[in-house]
Amino acid sequence: MQRVANIIASSAPLMRYAPALDSIQEQIEAGRIEPALDELFEDLLARRAEDPKDWPAYASSCLSHPLRELLHQDPLTCRAFSKPRGYAGDAVMMDYIYGLGEAPQAVREATLLGRAILQYTGARPSALGVRYRRNLIAELIDREAARGARSVLAIAAGHLREADLSAAVQSGGLEEFVAFDQDEASLAVVARDYGNLGIRTVNGSVRQILSGKVTLPQSDFVYAAGLFDYLTGPVAAALARRMFDMTRPGGLMLIPNFLTGVRDTGYMEAFMDWRLIYRTGVDMHALAAELPRNQVADYQVFDDRNGAITYLLVKKKQ
């Protein structure tokens, strides 16, 4: 009897925080989409935090529930889960968040329910953070260009949609802009959409950067928009050092990373199969500590106001 009591006690947190998937499904089918999704996101987040050991198995089990068929009518959720390019968070998925590229067509082809869910997921902290990241990078490009910077290097450039927002890029105010990515399909979009602005594409991987098998130019502004979300600690530290080496004296290096505790984590992992390596401000300070101190003029660590992404911004000494 004591063994049974122990089992019941240990499973109590699971029972307490388990999303009532049947109820959520019923609410969505009845048209109460937003409150149902609010409940789902919060329940999944709580379950993940309360029971980290059992969370992976539970997240996988969510996919066998009929609720999945409803949620995957959302082009954003479905794109992340299906991984047509072999990984979640690809450049097309980012375009869905921006409303660019293939997004309008995906919206037209979606069901009414899918469009409603996309409107919801597109307003969550993670999506707001992605859009803020794009705006911030464009602002930094323009700010540095106004101060005399003439070269930019984007690592894991994706579709480089910040180029649309940068006055310096659009006006041809930069002498060199290199977009580096392992995904040739993404680079083909960059070449098509921004090649006329003088942006040069380079295909390669992080491993090639770290091994010295690919040569990239020193630049006044070096950044990696969404790459560090997928890098383990040692690889992240090694790449940060290499990016700093590629930053010209007096230049800037920017490293964003999804923030530990972002409120969409449970949904991202359970229904999108989008798994990231999250970091805190302390982790970003640790990345900064990996850089040669005698070459660092200053650095800042800050989070966006959505609680989604944290940033390391480093100024290199002249």
Backbone bond lengths (Angstrom), bond angles and torsions (degrees), N, CA, C in turn:
res aa  C-N    CA-C-N  psi(-1)  N-CA   C-N-CA  omega(-1)  CA-C   N-CA-C  phi
1 M - - - 1.466 - - 1.526 112.00 -
2 Q 1.363 115.26 -39.24 1.456 118.55 179.30 1.525 111.22 -63.19
3 R 1.365 115.47 -38.09 1.465 119.73 179.14 1.523 110.39 -62.79
4 V 1.319 116.96 -42.37 1.458 121.24 177.87 1.517 110.79 -62.91
5 A 1.346 116.24 -41.93 1.462 120.54 179.05 1.513 111.15 -62.64
6 N 1.350 115.96 -38.70 1.466 119.65 178.83 1.519 111.29 -65.39
7 I 1.318 115.65 -40.10 1.474 119.58 179.65 1.519 110.19 -64.26
8 I 1.325 116.48 -43.94 1.462 120.75 179.56 1.522 110.28 -62.67
9 A 1.332 116.98 -42.91 1.463 120.93 -179.52 1.507 110.96 -63.88
10 S 1.338 116.95 -42.29 1.461 119.72 -177.85 1.517 112.34 -69.08
11 S 1.346 116.66 -25.78 1.461 119.54 -178.52 1.517 112.78 -90.94
12 A 1.340 116.84 -5.40 1.462 119.92 -177.16 1.518 113.13 -58.05
13 P 1.363 119.72 -45.21 1.461 119.07 178.36 1.523 112.36 -59.90
14 L 1.358 116.00 -35.93 1.460 118.95 179.12 1.525 110.42 -63.97
15 M 1.333 115.90 -44.28 1.452 120.13 -179.28 1.527 110.52 -66.95
16 R 1.315 116.49 -36.34 1.458 120.44 -176.72 1.523 111.45 -67.61
17 Y 1.343 116.40 -40.65 1.453 119.35 -173.32 1.529 113.96 -101.88
18 A 1.327 117.56 1.34 1.462 119.35 179.44 1.521 109.98 -65.39
19 P 1.328 116.80 125.10 1.471 118.51 176.62 1.521 110.39 -62.24
20 A 1.311 115.75 136.65 1.463 120.40 177.11 1.525 107.20 -80.22
21 L 1.330 115.57 80.29 1.462 120.51 -172.05 1.527 112.19 -60.26
22 D 1.306 117.24 -37.49 1.467 119.61 178.42 1.531 110.26 -61.37
23 S 1.320 115.76 -44.98 1.466 120.27 -179.58 1.524 111.11 -64.50
24 I 1.315 116.09 -41.43 1.475 120.02 179.76 1.515 110.09 -64.83
25 Q 1.326 116.03 -41.25 1.464 119.65 177.01 1.526 110.88 -59.52
26 E 1.318 115.97 -45.31 1.465 120.41 -179.57 1.529 111.30 -62.31
27 Q 1.323 116.65 -41.22 1.466 120.07 179.33 1.527 111.14 -63.66
28 I 1.326 117.06 -42.85 1.468 120.28 179.77 1.520 110.21 -64.08
29 E 1.321 116.68 -45.01 1.464 120.39 -179.65 1.523 111.73 -65.46
30 A 1.328 116.56 -24.01 1.468 120.64 177.26 1.521 112.34 -87.61
31 G 1.330 116.85 0.60 1.456 120.86 177.24 1.515 114.64 92.18
32 R 1.334 118.40 1.97 1.474 120.92 178.01 1.523 108.52 -90.68
33 I 1.315 114.97 67.04 1.467 120.43 -168.18 1.521 112.30 -73.20
34 E 1.314 117.00 -50.93 1.462 119.12 -174.75 1.526 112.99 -63.25
35 P 1.352 119.42 -49.07 1.472 117.59 178.36 1.519 112.99 -63.41
36 A 1.325 116.31 -33.71 1.468 119.22 178.46 1.523 110.51 -65.46
37 L 1.330 116.78 -43.54 1.463 120.04 179.69 1.520 111.39 -69.77
38 D 1.318 117.14 -35.73 1.472 119.87 174.09 1.528 109.98 -55.72
39 E 1.321 114.99 -47.98 1.464 120.34 -179.25 1.523 110.98 -63.42
40 L 1.320 116.91 -43.50 1.459 121.26 -178.51 1.531 111.08 -62.11
41 F 1.322 117.12 -49.41 1.462 120.78 -178.38 1.525 111.32 -60.56
42 E 1.327 116.73 -43.75 1.459 119.92 -177.93 1.527 111.39 -69.41
43 D 1.328 117.26 -40.42 1.460 120.29 179.38 1.525 111.47 -64.79
44 L 1.322 116.63 -43.39 1.464 119.73 179.38 1.523 111.10 -64.80
45 L 1.299 116.43 -39.91 1.461 120.06 177.91 1.528 111.00 -62.15
46 A 1.333 115.62 -44.23 1.461 119.70 -179.96 1.521 111.40 -65.07
47 R 1.318 116.33 -42.88 1.476 120.85 179.42 1.525 109.82 -59.84
48 R 1.324 117.06 -44.86 1.471 121.15 -178.52 1.532 111.04 -62.21
49 A 1.336 116.22 -41.66 1.458 120.32 -177.58 1.525 111.99 -73.18
50 E 1.319 116.37 -38.23 1.465 120.96 -174.75 1.520 112.52 -76.19
51 D 1.325 116.89 -35.57 1.461 120.57 -172.60 1.529 111.50 -132.52
52 P 1.343 117.48 64.75 1.463 120.07 -175.40 1.526 113.68 -60.10
53 K 1.336 117.42 -31.77 1.464 119.82 -179.28 1.527 111.19 -66.01
54 D 1.327 116.17 -42.23 1.466 120.71 -176.78 1.528 112.85 -90.19
55 W 1.323 116.64 -8.81 1.455 119.94 -174.55 1.531 113.91 -58.84
56 P 1.340 120.68 -47.74 1.477 118.90 -177.33 1.522 112.95 -56.01
57 A 1.341 116.31 -42.59 1.467 118.96 179.77 1.519 111.02 -66.51
58 Y 1.329 116.12 -40.30 1.460 118.61 179.55 1.530 111.08 -66.64
59 A 1.340 116.31 -42.50 1.465 120.01 179.51 1.528 110.49 -58.21
60 S 1.330 116.08 -41.74 1.469 119.35 179.04 1.520 110.99 -66.40
61 S 1.330 116.54 -36.94 1.466 119.53 -178.42 1.521 112.21 -67.32
62 C 1.335 117.69 -24.97 1.464 120.37 179.13 1.527 111.34 -59.68
63 L 1.321 116.01 -28.98 1.460 120.20 -175.26 1.524 112.82 -71.94
64 S 1.322 116.82 -14.32 1.463 119.43 178.04 1.525 111.67 -89.50
65 H 1.330 116.59 -4.02 1.467 120.33 179.75 1.534 109.75 -85.60
66 P 1.334 118.44 144.66 1.471 121.55 179.26 1.528 113.80 -57.48
67 L 1.325 117.48 -18.97 1.461 120.75 177.84 1.524 111.01 -58.68
68 R 1.324 115.76 -30.37 1.465 119.19 179.53 1.531 111.56 -56.87
69 E 1.326 117.11 -41.68 1.467 120.24 -177.56 1.522 111.19 -63.02
70 L 1.317 116.96 -32.39 1.462 120.15 177.29 1.523 110.65 -73.10
71 L 1.323 116.96 -47.77 1.463 121.00 -175.82 1.515 112.12 -67.16
72 H 1.319 117.61 -31.56 1.462 120.58 -178.63 1.520 112.58 -79.46
73 Q 1.326 116.79 1.96 1.462 118.62 168.05 1.532 110.98 -74.80
74 D 1.309 116.03 -16.03 1.467 122.06 173.46 1.520 108.23 -74.49
75 P 1.337 119.27 120.05 1.464 120.77 -178.19 1.525 113.59 -57.50
76 L 1.328 117.50 -34.34 1.459 120.95 -178.41 1.526 110.93 -68.62
77 T 1.325 116.78 -49.16 1.463 121.02 178.72 1.519 110.83 -61.97
78 C 1.319 116.31 -43.84 1.463 121.29 -177.31 1.527 111.33 -66.61
79 R 1.328 117.25 -40.23 1.466 120.77 -179.37 1.529 110.69 -62.66
80 A 1.327 116.30 -45.58 1.458 119.75 179.80 1.531 110.79 -61.31
81 F 1.327 116.03 -43.53 1.460 120.24 -176.43 1.529 112.49 -70.04
82 S 1.307 117.08 -41.50 1.470 120.47 -173.64 1.523 112.63 -77.43
83 K 1.335 118.06 -26.85 1.466 122.94 174.52 1.536 113.06 51.53
84 P 1.311 118.31 58.72 1.462 119.39 -178.19 1.529 114.13 -61.76
85 R 1.335 117.16 -22.41 1.475 119.66 175.67 1.525 112.13 -100.60
86 G 1.320 115.98 10.37 1.447 119.84 175.66 1.513 115.68 94.41
87 Y 1.310 117.56 -4.13 1.460 120.21 -179.81 1.521 109.20 -153.65
88 A 1.335 115.35 151.41 1.467 120.42 176.44 1.524 109.02 -77.81
89 G 1.311 115.96 162.09 1.462 119.51 177.75 1.507 113.59 72.72
90 D 1.338 117.23 27.08 1.466 118.68 -179.21 1.527 110.70 -74.51
91 A 1.319 115.76 175.43 1.463 120.82 -173.58 1.525 112.30 -64.62
92 V 1.328 117.57 -32.43 1.466 120.16 177.93 1.521 109.67 -67.21
93 M 1.320 116.93 -40.39 1.459 119.76 177.04 1.523 110.97 -62.49
94 M 1.325 116.88 -40.31 1.463 119.54 176.13 1.531 110.26 -61.87
95 D 1.321 116.65 -37.61 1.464 120.24 176.81 1.525 111.66 -62.16
96 Y 1.344 116.74 -35.09 1.464 119.69 175.90 1.529 110.03 -61.08
97 I 1.317 116.79 -38.30 1.462 120.54 178.75 1.528 110.47 -70.20
98 Y 1.328 116.96 -36.69 1.463 120.87 179.81 1.525 112.76 -78.99
99 G 1.338 116.91 -21.06 1.463 120.12 -173.75 1.513 111.96 79.19
100 L 1.337 117.12 29.36 1.466 122.07 -175.62 1.530 110.70 -120.89
101 G 1.314 116.13 177.16 1.460 121.11 174.76 1.514 112.54 58.72
102 E 1.325 116.07 -121.07 1.461 121.87 -177.92 1.525 113.14 -81.03
103 A 1.320 117.39 -2.58 1.469 120.33 -174.92 1.525 113.34 -59.36
104 P 1.333 120.56 -48.31 1.466 119.23 -179.06 1.524 113.07 -57.92
105 Q 1.330 116.72 -39.46 1.459 119.40 178.51 1.530 111.06 -67.35
106 A 1.336 116.18 -40.58 1.466 120.06 178.72 1.520 110.84 -61.87
107 V 1.321 117.06 -38.44 1.456 121.38 178.20 1.520 110.16 -66.05
108 R 1.323 117.27 -43.86 1.475 120.83 179.45 1.517 111.42 -60.83
109 E 1.322 116.99 -36.91 1.459 121.15 -176.11 1.523 112.69 -84.04
110 A 1.331 117.27 -11.95 1.464 120.99 -178.07 1.523 110.90 -76.82
111 T 1.311 115.49 157.40 1.459 120.83 172.97 1.525 109.39 -71.29
112 L 1.319 115.81 167.87 1.459 119.36 176.11 1.532 110.72 -60.59
113 L 1.327 115.84 -40.10 1.454 118.99 177.30 1.524 110.72 -64.75
114 G 1.322 116.35 -42.43 1.459 119.99 179.13 1.522 112.13 -59.84
115 R 1.318 115.87 -39.19 1.470 119.67 178.38 1.529 110.90 -66.47
116 A 1.318 115.60 -39.36 1.466 119.31 -179.98 1.531 110.94 -66.21
117 I 1.326 116.49 -40.42 1.465 119.49 178.95 1.528 109.84 -68.69
118 L 1.322 117.67 -38.65 1.461 120.84 176.89 1.520 111.16 -61.26
119 Q 1.319 116.40 -40.38 1.464 119.26 177.33 1.528 110.40 -60.23
120 Y 1.320 116.24 -36.67 1.464 120.90 179.18 1.531 111.13 -72.82
121 T 1.331 117.55 -52.37 1.463 120.21 -177.45 1.525 111.09 -64.68
122 G 1.325 116.05 -31.13 1.458 119.76 178.73 1.512 114.20 -72.34
123 A 1.339 116.55 -9.69 1.463 121.28 177.72 1.525 112.29 -109.02
124 R 1.328 117.03 6.20 1.456 120.85 178.55 1.540 110.57 -76.51
125 P 1.345 117.76 162.67 1.464 120.14 -178.15 1.522 114.41 -53.83
126 S 1.337 117.80 -39.09 1.465 119.47 -178.71 1.522 111.46 -62.39
127 A 1.334 117.38 -43.94 1.462 120.59 179.23 1.522 111.29 -69.20
128 L 1.325 116.94 -41.01 1.467 120.06 176.17 1.524 110.51 -60.73
129 G 1.327 116.10 -38.99 1.454 119.92 178.90 1.513 112.46 -65.94
130 V 1.318 117.25 -39.17 1.468 120.99 178.19 1.532 110.58 -63.64
131 R 1.326 116.62 -41.36 1.463 119.16 179.46 1.532 111.19 -69.62
132 Y 1.331 116.32 -37.66 1.466 119.29 176.46 1.525 110.20 -63.22
133 R 1.321 117.08 -40.53 1.468 121.48 179.08 1.525 110.92 -58.77
134 R 1.304 116.00 -44.09 1.469 120.03 177.71 1.522 111.18 -60.42
135 N 1.330 116.55 -46.07 1.464 120.67 -179.91 1.523 111.49 -63.34
136 L 1.334 115.83 -42.54 1.465 120.11 -178.76 1.520 111.21 -62.32
137 I 1.317 116.73 -44.30 1.464 119.96 -179.15 1.526 110.25 -62.33
138 A 1.332 117.14 -43.65 1.472 120.03 178.19 1.524 110.67 -61.70
139 E 1.327 117.13 -40.59 1.468 120.53 178.88 1.523 111.29 -64.06
140 L 1.332 116.83 -39.99 1.460 120.12 179.69 1.526 111.24 -68.52
141 I 1.314 116.97 -38.09 1.471 119.73 175.69 1.519 109.80 -58.69
142 D 1.323 116.37 -47.53 1.472 120.19 -177.67 1.521 111.55 -68.79
143 R 1.324 116.76 -38.63 1.468 119.52 179.52 1.512 111.05 -64.01
144 E 1.339 115.92 -44.55 1.459 119.33 -179.39 1.522 111.40 -69.60
145 A 1.329 117.25 -35.56 1.469 120.19 176.74 1.519 110.54 -63.19
146 A 1.325 116.98 -39.30 1.464 120.94 178.27 1.524 111.60 -64.96
147 R 1.327 116.73 -24.45 1.460 121.64 179.12 1.522 112.63 -91.78
148 G 1.336 116.15 2.85 1.459 119.53 176.12 1.509 115.53 110.69
149 A 1.339 118.44 -2.43 1.459 120.66 178.02 1.523 109.95 -66.15
150 R 1.316 115.14 141.58 1.461 119.15 -177.16 1.523 113.79 -128.32
151 S 1.333 117.44 1.04 1.467 118.86 -177.25 1.522 110.61 -142.43
152 V 1.340 115.22 143.25 1.463 122.42 -178.60 1.523 108.69 -135.62
153 L 1.331 115.75 141.40 1.458 122.25 175.41 1.523 108.79 -127.28
154 A 1.326 117.09 120.97 1.464 123.00 177.66 1.517 108.74 -107.59
155 I 1.342 116.59 116.57 1.457 122.38 177.46 1.522 108.30 -92.71
156 A 1.342 117.20 133.17 1.474 121.90 -173.17 1.524 108.69 56.11
157 A 1.324 114.80 60.41 1.468 122.42 -169.17 1.519 113.99 -70.56
158 G 1.332 118.18 -22.02 1.460 119.04 -174.79 1.513 110.28 59.45
159 H 1.326 116.72 -135.63 1.466 121.07 177.37 1.528 112.78 -90.62
160 L 1.317 117.17 3.43 1.467 122.88 173.47 1.530 111.99 55.51
161 R 1.318 117.65 42.60 1.463 120.73 -174.25 1.522 113.59 -68.26
162 E 1.337 117.76 -14.34 1.460 119.02 174.15 1.530 111.40 -63.84
163 A 1.330 116.68 -20.72 1.462 120.15 178.46 1.522 111.43 -61.84
164 D 1.332 117.33 -30.67 1.465 120.83 178.37 1.521 111.78 -64.05
165 L 1.342 116.66 -30.06 1.460 121.58 -172.94 1.522 113.57 -96.59
166 S 1.309 117.04 -8.95 1.465 120.60 -175.50 1.524 111.17 -92.12
167 A 1.324 115.92 119.22 1.467 120.23 177.35 1.520 110.64 -64.90
168 A 1.330 116.89 -36.04 1.467 120.42 -179.25 1.521 110.97 -64.45
169 V 1.335 117.00 -40.36 1.457 120.27 178.31 1.526 110.27 -69.07
170 Q 1.315 116.52 -47.14 1.462 120.64 -176.16 1.521 112.64 -65.05
171 S 1.330 117.12 -30.75 1.469 120.77 -178.31 1.522 113.26 -90.76
172 G 1.333 116.36 -2.19 1.467 119.04 -177.46 1.513 112.79 74.18
173 G 1.318 116.94 27.25 1.458 120.53 -176.80 1.514 114.88 -80.32
174 L 1.331 117.70 -1.32 1.460 121.60 178.83 1.522 110.13 -108.59
175 E 1.311 115.31 143.71 1.460 119.42 178.12 1.522 111.79 -81.32
176 E 1.328 116.29 -30.51 1.465 119.44 -177.59 1.523 110.08 -149.94
177 F 1.336 115.57 134.07 1.460 122.07 174.17 1.520 106.39 -139.69
178 V 1.332 115.96 115.38 1.456 121.36 -178.94 1.524 109.05 -109.12
179 A 1.332 116.28 127.89 1.465 123.14 176.09 1.524 107.87 -107.84
180 F 1.319 116.25 114.31 1.464 122.71 -177.14 1.522 109.18 -109.28
181 D 1.341 117.28 132.20 1.463 120.44 179.56 1.521 109.08 -159.62
182 Q 1.345 115.54 152.83 1.468 119.98 176.78 1.523 111.80 -83.38
183 D 1.336 117.17 -16.40 1.460 122.38 -175.10 1.527 109.72 -93.90
184 E 1.322 116.32 107.00 1.465 120.62 -177.90 1.525 111.96 -63.72
185 A 1.335 116.68 -32.17 1.466 119.63 178.68 1.523 110.43 -64.68
186 S 1.323 117.39 -39.22 1.463 120.50 177.47 1.525 110.71 -64.86
187 L 1.319 116.29 -43.43 1.466 119.90 -179.27 1.528 111.53 -65.73
188 A 1.329 116.57 -31.08 1.465 119.34 177.04 1.523 110.34 -64.32
189 V 1.334 117.45 -37.49 1.467 121.28 176.96 1.524 109.69 -67.16
190 V 1.328 117.46 -42.46 1.468 120.64 178.39 1.522 110.39 -60.10
191 A 1.329 116.55 -45.91 1.470 120.33 -179.86 1.529 111.13 -62.61
192 R 1.323 116.39 -39.97 1.467 121.03 -179.80 1.525 111.82 -67.90
193 D 1.340 116.36 -45.15 1.466 120.57 -171.88 1.520 113.50 -87.41
194 Y 1.353 117.26 -26.92 1.470 119.25 -172.80 1.521 114.32 -130.92
195 G 1.314 116.52 2.58 1.461 118.90 179.23 1.514 112.35 -60.17
196 N 1.334 116.61 -32.34 1.468 120.24 179.46 1.522 112.31 -69.36
197 L 1.333 116.93 -11.94 1.460 121.08 178.31 1.528 111.44 -95.16
198 G 1.324 115.91 5.87 1.460 119.83 176.95 1.518 114.39 89.17
199 I 1.313 117.33 10.62 1.466 119.93 179.95 1.529 109.66 -79.93
200 R 1.325 115.27 130.55 1.454 122.12 -178.04 1.519 109.59 -105.81
201 T 1.324 116.67 135.48 1.462 121.12 -179.39 1.531 110.64 -102.39
202 V 1.327 115.09 144.28 1.465 122.15 176.74 1.520 107.89 -135.14
203 N 1.311 116.48 126.37 1.462 121.64 -179.69 1.533 110.20 -93.55
204 G 1.319 116.20 133.92 1.462 120.06 178.07 1.509 111.01 173.53
205 S 1.322 115.93 174.83 1.455 122.43 -175.08 1.522 111.56 -116.16
206 V 1.326 114.97 166.97 1.460 120.75 174.71 1.519 109.87 -60.50
207 R 1.315 116.16 -41.23 1.467 119.78 179.55 1.524 110.64 -58.18
208 Q 1.314 117.02 -40.09 1.465 119.36 179.31 1.525 111.97 -67.58
209 I 1.335 116.36 -35.36 1.459 119.17 175.48 1.522 110.18 -62.87
210 L 1.328 116.55 -47.26 1.458 120.94 -175.45 1.523 112.10 -69.21
211 S 1.322 116.59 -30.29 1.462 119.85 -179.68 1.528 112.93 -88.19
212 G 1.328 115.92 -4.94 1.455 119.84 -179.66 1.512 114.42 78.04
213 K 1.334 117.22 15.52 1.464 120.87 -178.12 1.520 112.73 -84.09
214 V 1.326 116.50 -8.57 1.462 119.90 174.77 1.524 107.49 -128.75
215 T 1.303 115.45 137.61 1.460 120.70 -178.45 1.522 109.53 -108.12
216 L 1.315 115.57 122.61 1.458 121.30 178.41 1.523 108.61 -118.87
217 P 1.332 117.07 149.02 1.470 119.64 -174.16 1.526 112.67 -75.18
218 Q 1.325 116.21 149.30 1.457 119.43 167.13 1.522 108.46 -64.65
219 S 1.330 115.59 138.21 1.455 119.89 -175.04 1.523 110.51 -136.74
220 D 1.337 115.05 160.28 1.464 120.45 -179.30 1.528 112.47 -74.23
221 F 1.328 116.04 -27.05 1.470 120.52 177.90 1.520 107.67 -138.06
222 V 1.326 116.38 121.12 1.462 122.68 -178.60 1.527 107.84 -123.07
223 Y 1.320 116.87 130.06 1.464 119.75 -179.68 1.522 111.30 -147.96
224 A 1.334 115.00 160.29 1.463 122.28 176.20 1.519 106.97 -136.18
225 A 1.319 117.11 99.09 1.466 121.10 -167.09 1.524 113.74 -61.85
226 G 1.325 119.54 -53.31 1.460 120.30 -173.78 1.509 114.06 -127.12
227 L 1.308 117.22 17.74 1.461 121.04 -171.80 1.523 113.56 -80.45
228 F 1.324 117.69 -41.74 1.457 120.12 -172.39 1.520 112.89 -67.18
229 D 1.336 117.82 -15.69 1.461 121.85 175.46 1.526 112.17 -62.01
230 Y 1.323 117.43 -15.81 1.454 121.79 -175.89 1.528 112.89 -114.87
231 L 1.325 118.17 5.36 1.461 121.63 -174.37 1.526 111.57 -106.64
232 T 1.317 116.06 133.26 1.459 120.89 173.97 1.526 109.76 -68.35
233 G 1.324 116.01 166.84 1.452 120.87 -175.51 1.519 114.94 -53.10
234 P 1.344 119.81 -53.61 1.466 120.26 -178.95 1.527 113.52 -61.82
235 V 1.337 116.33 -40.39 1.469 119.52 179.60 1.521 110.21 -68.34
236 A 1.336 117.10 -40.71 1.461 121.19 178.38 1.524 110.46 -60.71
237 A 1.323 116.81 -44.19 1.469 120.64 -179.98 1.526 110.97 -64.22
238 A 1.331 116.85 -41.99 1.463 120.53 -179.77 1.525 110.99 -65.59
239 L 1.327 116.93 -41.56 1.463 119.57 -179.70 1.532 110.97 -69.26
240 A 1.330 117.06 -37.73 1.464 119.75 177.27 1.528 110.24 -58.91
241 R 1.324 116.57 -41.82 1.474 119.49 178.14 1.519 111.21 -64.00
242 R 1.337 116.90 -42.03 1.471 119.89 179.77 1.524 110.80 -66.51
243 M 1.322 117.58 -40.60 1.462 120.18 177.69 1.533 110.78 -62.83
244 F 1.317 115.62 -38.51 1.464 119.11 178.20 1.527 110.63 -65.90
245 D 1.326 116.58 -37.60 1.476 120.26 175.08 1.523 110.80 -60.65
246 M 1.332 115.92 -34.11 1.464 120.54 -177.79 1.522 112.70 -84.02
247 T 1.330 116.69 -1.20 1.465 121.65 177.50 1.527 109.01 -91.24
248 R 1.291 116.22 127.31 1.460 120.08 -179.99 1.531 111.26 -66.84
249 P 1.331 117.25 152.94 1.469 119.55 172.85 1.531 111.10 -53.04
250 G 1.321 115.87 131.34 1.460 121.09 -176.53 1.507 113.95 85.77
251 G 1.336 117.57 -2.74 1.454 121.35 -176.98 1.514 113.58 -90.64
252 L 1.348 114.89 -178.07 1.463 122.74 -177.65 1.527 110.50 -119.08
253 M 1.335 115.00 146.78 1.461 122.40 171.34 1.525 108.14 -126.48
254 L 1.328 116.78 132.99 1.470 121.59 -179.75 1.517 109.88 -123.99
255 I 1.349 115.50 128.87 1.458 122.09 175.33 1.522 108.74 -127.43
256 P 1.328 118.34 108.53 1.474 121.04 171.84 1.526 109.80 -90.70
257 N 1.324 116.81 157.74 1.462 122.56 174.53 1.525 108.49 -155.18
258 F 1.332 116.14 138.22 1.460 118.59 175.44 1.523 109.75 -57.35
259 L 1.310 114.87 140.46 1.454 123.31 -170.51 1.530 111.93 -87.87
260 T 1.306 116.12 135.00 1.455 120.37 172.34 1.533 109.48 -56.34
261 G 1.325 115.89 129.61 1.462 119.89 178.42 1.511 114.68 97.64
262 V 1.337 118.47 -0.30 1.461 119.14 177.12 1.532 108.69 -56.30
263 R 1.321 116.97 136.65 1.453 121.18 -165.58 1.528 114.35 -75.84
264 D 1.309 117.25 -1.66 1.463 120.30 -179.78 1.523 112.70 -99.89
265 T 1.324 117.00 1.38 1.463 121.12 -171.13 1.522 112.61 -56.09
266 G 1.326 117.72 -45.80 1.453 120.15 -177.16 1.512 112.63 -60.73
267 Y 1.331 116.51 -46.84 1.464 120.58 179.41 1.530 110.57 -65.02
268 M 1.336 116.59 -42.58 1.457 120.88 -179.36 1.519 111.03 -57.22
269 E 1.325 116.57 -41.48 1.458 119.67 -177.12 1.522 112.57 -81.61
270 A 1.330 117.81 -36.94 1.462 120.47 -174.94 1.521 113.02 -77.39
271 F 1.340 117.07 -47.59 1.464 119.71 -172.89 1.529 114.38 -108.96
272 M 1.331 117.44 -16.90 1.462 120.27 177.41 1.522 111.80 -102.93
273 D 1.329 117.08 -14.94 1.463 122.12 -173.44 1.536 110.04 50.81
274 W 1.324 114.30 43.30 1.470 122.33 -179.08 1.520 106.49 -111.21
275 R 1.319 116.32 100.47 1.458 122.03 -172.65 1.524 109.88 -112.08
276 L 1.307 115.02 123.59 1.458 121.39 -175.98 1.522 110.53 -118.11
277 I 1.316 115.19 167.13 1.462 121.89 170.40 1.524 106.15 -102.17
278 Y 1.317 115.32 108.02 1.466 120.91 -174.98 1.524 110.03 -86.68
279 R 1.336 115.63 150.88 1.458 120.21 178.85 1.525 110.36 -135.34
280 T 1.317 114.17 155.82 1.453 122.50 176.28 1.521 109.69 -103.26
281 G 1.329 115.35 174.01 1.455 118.96 173.70 1.513 111.67 -59.34
282 V 1.324 117.05 -36.52 1.469 120.70 177.65 1.527 110.61 -61.12
283 D 1.329 116.41 -41.02 1.464 120.47 177.75 1.530 111.34 -62.46
284 M 1.322 116.95 -37.36 1.464 120.19 -179.44 1.532 110.67 -71.25
285 H 1.327 116.98 -35.96 1.468 119.98 173.20 1.535 110.10 -62.18
286 A 1.329 116.37 -37.60 1.467 120.28 177.86 1.524 110.97 -65.09
287 L 1.333 116.89 -37.57 1.471 119.66 175.20 1.522 110.53 -62.45
288 A 1.323 116.43 -42.86 1.463 120.32 178.61 1.520 111.01 -60.99
289 A 1.334 117.00 -35.91 1.463 121.10 -179.09 1.521 112.15 -66.95
290 E 1.333 117.24 -18.07 1.463 121.16 177.86 1.527 112.49 -77.60
291 L 1.317 117.26 -12.11 1.465 121.06 -177.51 1.526 110.10 -85.29
292 P 1.330 117.38 153.22 1.471 120.08 177.86 1.524 111.15 -64.28
293 R 1.320 116.47 113.32 1.458 121.16 -172.11 1.522 112.75 -60.84
294 N 1.318 116.02 -33.30 1.473 118.76 -177.75 1.522 112.89 -71.83
295 Q 1.359 116.44 -6.52 1.466 119.72 178.64 1.531 112.43 -110.04
296 V 1.329 117.41 -4.99 1.464 121.51 -178.42 1.526 109.29 -92.97
297 A 1.326 116.25 117.01 1.460 120.40 176.19 1.516 110.85 -76.73
298 D 1.337 115.74 -41.86 1.462 121.18 -178.11 1.522 107.74 -169.00
299 Y 1.330 115.71 158.43 1.460 118.66 172.01 1.514 109.75 -151.01
300 Q 1.338 115.04 156.84 1.455 122.24 178.79 1.519 109.05 -130.78
301 V 1.321 116.02 143.93 1.459 122.49 169.16 1.520 106.99 -120.78
302 F 1.321 116.73 126.82 1.460 120.52 -178.32 1.520 110.23 -150.22
303 D 1.336 115.89 155.64 1.460 122.47 177.87 1.525 109.41 -108.52
304 D 1.333 115.53 153.49 1.461 117.57 173.62 1.531 109.78 -75.73
305 R 1.307 115.90 164.73 1.466 119.88 -175.36 1.527 112.45 -74.55
306 N 1.326 117.67 -7.48 1.456 121.10 178.20 1.522 112.52 -88.37
307 G 1.332 116.84 -5.19 1.457 120.25 -176.94 1.514 112.01 66.33
308 A 1.340 116.71 31.16 1.458 120.86 -174.98 1.520 113.60 -109.91
309 I 1.328 117.18 -42.89 1.460 121.25 -171.90 1.525 109.68 -133.42
310 T 1.333 115.05 137.07 1.455 121.75 174.52 1.532 108.79 -107.20
311 Y 1.336 116.25 154.31 1.463 121.12 -172.04 1.522 111.17 -131.57
312 L 1.333 114.61 143.89 1.457 122.93 167.75 1.527 107.25 -117.16
313 L 1.324 116.55 116.84 1.462 122.40 179.86 1.526 107.58 -118.42
314 V 1.322 116.78 119.04 1.450 122.72 -172.88 1.529 110.42 -119.08
315 K 1.326 115.78 131.80 1.457 122.22 173.86 1.527 108.08 -101.84
316 K 1.311 116.41 127.85 1.460 121.38 -179.99 1.515 110.57 -91.31
317 K 1.318 116.26 142.15 1.447 120.08 178.68 1.514 111.59 -64.36
318 Q 1.332 114.47 151.19 1.461 119.72 176.15 1.530 110.52 -66.43
